[in-house]
Amino acid sequence: MKSEQKFLVEVIFYSRIRKTVPKEGYRPHLVMETDKAQEYLGVEIYDIEVDTLDSVGYAIVAPLYEQDVVNYSKIQPNLSFLVMEGTSVVGGGKVISFHL
């Protein structure tokens, strides 16, 4: 069973990589920009308010896996991240808040 902890992020998706704005249920990886190891952290987007590519919006995101499987402690408020699909950076953003 996956973690139920959800957090709010500010996010942008790049038109040079993606063709459409992701929808609810999208499961990318986040790589925290402060993480020297560049660990991929699997997440699922539950709610997304991004109107167009290359514009900033908001999303509610939750970890895909339990904390005992993947260490999500690198995800902290006010930290920036990259949105990854495989090795491609498809977007970026910043963690706004936890405990939604």
DOMI-773361 format. One record per atom (N, C-alpha, C): x, y, z. Coordinates in steps of 0.2 Angstrom, whole numbers, plus 5000, padded with zeros to 4 digits. Example, Ala and Ser with C-alpha at 12.3 -4.5 7.8 and 13.67 -1.06 7.14 Angstrom:
BEGIN
+------+------+------+
:    x :    y :    z :
+------+------+------+
: 5066 : 4972 : 5039 :
: 5062 : 4978 : 5039 :
: 5066 : 4984 : 5039 :
: 5064 : 4989 : 5035 :
: 5068 : 4995 : 5036 :
: 5064 : 5000 : 5039 :
+------+------+------+
% end
This chain:
BEGIN
+------+------+------+
:    x :    y :    z :
+------+------+------+
: 5004 : 4994 : 5000 :
: 5000 : 5000 : 5000 :
: 5004 : 5006 : 5000 :
: 5003 : 5011 : 4996 :
: 5007 : 5017 : 4996 :
: 5005 : 5022 : 5001 :
: 5010 : 5027 : 5002 :
: 5009 : 5032 : 5008 :
: 5003 : 5036 : 5006 :
: 4999 : 5039 : 5011 :
: 4994 : 5043 : 5010 :
: 4996 : 5050 : 5011 :
: 5002 : 5052 : 5013 :
: 5004 : 5059 : 5014 :
: 5004 : 5062 : 5007 :
: 5001 : 5068 : 5007 :
: 5000 : 5072 : 5001 :
: 5004 : 5079 : 5002 :
: 5006 : 5082 : 4996 :
: 5009 : 5088 : 4997 :
: 5007 : 5092 : 4991 :
: 5007 : 5099 : 4992 :
: 5006 : 5104 : 4986 :
: 5012 : 5106 : 4983 :
: 5012 : 5106 : 4977 :
: 5018 : 5109 : 4973 :
: 5016 : 5114 : 4968 :
: 5021 : 5118 : 4967 :
: 5020 : 5123 : 4961 :
: 5024 : 5119 : 4955 :
: 5021 : 5119 : 4949 :
: 5025 : 5115 : 4944 :
: 5024 : 5118 : 4937 :
: 5029 : 5117 : 4933 :
: 5028 : 5119 : 4926 :
: 5031 : 5113 : 4922 :
: 5027 : 5112 : 4916 :
: 5029 : 5107 : 4911 :
: 5032 : 5110 : 4905 :
: 5037 : 5107 : 4902 :
: 5040 : 5111 : 4896 :
: 5037 : 5108 : 4890 :
: 5036 : 5113 : 4885 :
: 5033 : 5111 : 4879 :
: 5038 : 5108 : 4874 :
: 5044 : 5109 : 4875 :
: 5050 : 5106 : 4871 :
: 5050 : 5099 : 4872 :
: 5048 : 5096 : 4878 :
: 5048 : 5089 : 4879 :
: 5041 : 5086 : 4879 :
: 5036 : 5088 : 4882 :
: 5029 : 5086 : 4882 :
: 5025 : 5089 : 4877 :
: 5020 : 5085 : 4875 :
: 5015 : 5087 : 4870 :
: 5009 : 5090 : 4873 :
: 5007 : 5087 : 4879 :
: 5001 : 5089 : 4883 :
: 5003 : 5090 : 4890 :
: 4998 : 5093 : 4893 :
: 4998 : 5094 : 4901 :
: 4996 : 5087 : 4904 :
: 5000 : 5085 : 4909 :
: 4998 : 5079 : 4912 :
: 4991 : 5079 : 4915 :
: 4988 : 5074 : 4916 :
: 4981 : 5073 : 4920 :
: 4982 : 5070 : 4926 :
: 4977 : 5070 : 4930 :
: 4976 : 5066 : 4937 :
: 4978 : 5059 : 4935 :
: 4982 : 5056 : 4940 :
: 4985 : 5049 : 4939 :
: 4992 : 5049 : 4936 :
: 4994 : 5054 : 4934 :
: 5001 : 5055 : 4931 :
: 5006 : 5053 : 4936 :
: 5011 : 5048 : 4934 :
: 5016 : 5046 : 4939 :
: 5023 : 5047 : 4936 :
: 5026 : 5053 : 4937 :
: 5033 : 5054 : 4936 :
: 5037 : 5053 : 4942 :
: 5043 : 5054 : 4941 :
: 5048 : 5054 : 4946 :
: 5050 : 5061 : 4948 :
: 5051 : 5063 : 4954 :
: 5054 : 5069 : 4956 :
: 5061 : 5068 : 4958 :
: 5066 : 5073 : 4956 :
: 5073 : 5073 : 4958 :
: 5074 : 5080 : 4961 :
: 5075 : 5080 : 4968 :
: 5076 : 5086 : 4971 :
: 5083 : 5089 : 4969 :
: 5082 : 5096 : 4968 :
: 5088 : 5099 : 4965 :
: 5094 : 5099 : 4970 :
: 5093 : 5099 : 4977 :
: 5098 : 5099 : 4982 :
: 5101 : 5092 : 4983 :
: 5098 : 5087 : 4979 :
: 5100 : 5080 : 4980 :
: 5106 : 5078 : 4976 :
: 5112 : 5078 : 4979 :
: 5118 : 5076 : 4975 :
: 5118 : 5069 : 4972 :
: 5114 : 5064 : 4975 :
: 5114 : 5058 : 4972 :
: 5109 : 5057 : 4967 :
: 5105 : 5062 : 4966 :
: 5099 : 5063 : 4961 :
: 5095 : 5057 : 4961 :
: 5092 : 5055 : 4967 :
: 5088 : 5049 : 4968 :
: 5081 : 5051 : 4965 :
: 5079 : 5046 : 4961 :
: 5072 : 5046 : 4958 :
: 5067 : 5044 : 4963 :
: 5062 : 5049 : 4964 :
: 5057 : 5048 : 4969 :
: 5050 : 5047 : 4966 :
: 5047 : 5041 : 4965 :
: 5041 : 5040 : 4962 :
: 5035 : 5043 : 4965 :
: 5031 : 5047 : 4962 :
: 5025 : 5051 : 4964 :
: 5019 : 5050 : 4960 :
: 5013 : 5051 : 4962 :
: 5007 : 5051 : 4958 :
: 5004 : 5058 : 4959 :
: 5001 : 5061 : 4954 :
: 4998 : 5067 : 4954 :
: 4990 : 5066 : 4955 :
: 4987 : 5068 : 4961 :
: 4980 : 5067 : 4962 :
: 4976 : 5073 : 4959 :
: 4978 : 5079 : 4959 :
: 4975 : 5084 : 4957 :
: 4979 : 5089 : 4954 :
: 4978 : 5092 : 4948 :
: 4982 : 5096 : 4944 :
: 4979 : 5102 : 4942 :
: 4981 : 5108 : 4943 :
: 4979 : 5114 : 4940 :
: 4984 : 5118 : 4936 :
: 4986 : 5115 : 4930 :
: 4990 : 5118 : 4925 :
: 4986 : 5118 : 4919 :
: 4986 : 5124 : 4916 :
: 4981 : 5126 : 4911 :
: 4985 : 5124 : 4904 :
: 4991 : 5126 : 4903 :
: 4995 : 5125 : 4897 :
: 5002 : 5124 : 4899 :
: 5006 : 5121 : 4894 :
: 5013 : 5119 : 4895 :
: 5016 : 5126 : 4895 :
: 5022 : 5126 : 4898 :
: 5026 : 5132 : 4900 :
: 5023 : 5137 : 4904 :
: 5018 : 5135 : 4908 :
: 5015 : 5140 : 4912 :
: 5015 : 5137 : 4919 :
: 5016 : 5141 : 4924 :
: 5016 : 5138 : 4931 :
: 5009 : 5137 : 4934 :
: 5008 : 5131 : 4937 :
: 5002 : 5129 : 4940 :
: 5003 : 5125 : 4947 :
: 4998 : 5122 : 4949 :
: 4999 : 5119 : 4956 :
: 4996 : 5111 : 4955 :
: 4999 : 5107 : 4959 :
: 4996 : 5100 : 4959 :
: 4997 : 5097 : 4966 :
: 4993 : 5093 : 4968 :
: 4993 : 5089 : 4974 :
: 4996 : 5082 : 4972 :
: 5002 : 5080 : 4976 :
: 5006 : 5075 : 4974 :
: 5006 : 5070 : 4980 :
: 5007 : 5064 : 4979 :
: 5008 : 5059 : 4984 :
: 5014 : 5054 : 4982 :
: 5018 : 5052 : 4987 :
: 5023 : 5046 : 4986 :
: 5019 : 5040 : 4983 :
: 5022 : 5037 : 4979 :
: 5020 : 5030 : 4976 :
: 5021 : 5025 : 4981 :
: 5026 : 5025 : 4984 :
: 5028 : 5019 : 4988 :
: 5028 : 5021 : 4996 :
: 5028 : 5016 : 5000 :
: 5029 : 5017 : 5007 :
: 5036 : 5019 : 5009 :
: 5036 : 5023 : 5015 :
: 5042 : 5026 : 5017 :
: 5048 : 5020 : 5019 :
: 5046 : 5014 : 5020 :
: 5051 : 5009 : 5022 :
: 5054 : 5006 : 5015 :
: 5051 : 5008 : 5009 :
: 5053 : 5006 : 5003 :
: 5058 : 5011 : 5000 :
: 5055 : 5017 : 5000 :
: 5058 : 5023 : 4997 :
: 5059 : 5029 : 5002 :
: 5064 : 5032 : 5003 :
: 5065 : 5037 : 5008 :
: 5063 : 5044 : 5004 :
: 5057 : 5046 : 5006 :
: 5055 : 5052 : 5003 :
: 5057 : 5059 : 5008 :
: 5061 : 5058 : 5013 :
: 5062 : 5063 : 5017 :
: 5066 : 5069 : 5013 :
: 5069 : 5068 : 5007 :
: 5072 : 5073 : 5004 :
: 5067 : 5078 : 5001 :
: 5060 : 5076 : 5001 :
: 5055 : 5081 : 4999 :
: 5053 : 5085 : 5004 :
: 5055 : 5092 : 5004 :
: 5054 : 5096 : 5010 :
: 5051 : 5103 : 5007 :
: 5047 : 5106 : 5011 :
: 5044 : 5113 : 5009 :
: 5049 : 5118 : 5006 :
: 5048 : 5121 : 5001 :
: 5052 : 5127 : 4999 :
: 5058 : 5124 : 4995 :
: 5059 : 5117 : 4994 :
: 5064 : 5115 : 4989 :
: 5062 : 5114 : 4982 :
: 5066 : 5115 : 4978 :
: 5065 : 5114 : 4970 :
: 5066 : 5107 : 4968 :
: 5063 : 5105 : 4963 :
: 5064 : 5098 : 4960 :
: 5063 : 5098 : 4953 :
: 5066 : 5093 : 4949 :
: 5065 : 5092 : 4942 :
: 5059 : 5086 : 4942 :
: 5055 : 5087 : 4936 :
: 5050 : 5082 : 4935 :
: 5053 : 5077 : 4929 :
: 5054 : 5071 : 4931 :
: 5057 : 5067 : 4926 :
: 5053 : 5061 : 4923 :
: 5054 : 5060 : 4917 :
: 5051 : 5054 : 4913 :
: 5057 : 5050 : 4910 :
: 5059 : 5045 : 4914 :
: 5065 : 5042 : 4912 :
: 5071 : 5047 : 4913 :
: 5075 : 5048 : 4908 :
: 5081 : 5052 : 4909 :
: 5079 : 5059 : 4906 :
: 5073 : 5060 : 4904 :
: 5071 : 5067 : 4901 :
: 5068 : 5071 : 4907 :
: 5070 : 5077 : 4907 :
: 5068 : 5082 : 4912 :
: 5062 : 5086 : 4908 :
: 5056 : 5084 : 4911 :
: 5050 : 5087 : 4907 :
: 5046 : 5093 : 4911 :
: 5049 : 5094 : 4917 :
: 5047 : 5100 : 4920 :
: 5051 : 5101 : 4926 :
: 5048 : 5106 : 4930 :
: 5051 : 5108 : 4937 :
: 5046 : 5111 : 4941 :
: 5048 : 5112 : 4947 :
: 5044 : 5115 : 4952 :
: 5047 : 5116 : 4959 :
: 5042 : 5117 : 4964 :
: 5044 : 5119 : 4971 :
: 5039 : 5116 : 4975 :
: 5041 : 5113 : 4981 :
: 5036 : 5110 : 4986 :
: 5034 : 5116 : 4990 :
: 5027 : 5117 : 4990 :
: 5024 : 5122 : 4994 :
: 5022 : 5120 : 5001 :
: 5019 : 5115 : 5002 :
: 5017 : 5113 : 5009 :
: 5015 : 5105 : 5009 :
: 5015 : 5103 : 5015 :
: 5013 : 5096 : 5017 :
: 5006 : 5096 : 5021 :
: 5004 : 5090 : 5022 :
: 4998 : 5089 : 5027 :
: 4992 : 5092 : 5024 :
: 4990 : 5090 : 5018 :
: 4984 : 5092 : 5015 :
: 4978 : 5088 : 5017 :
+------+------+------+
% end
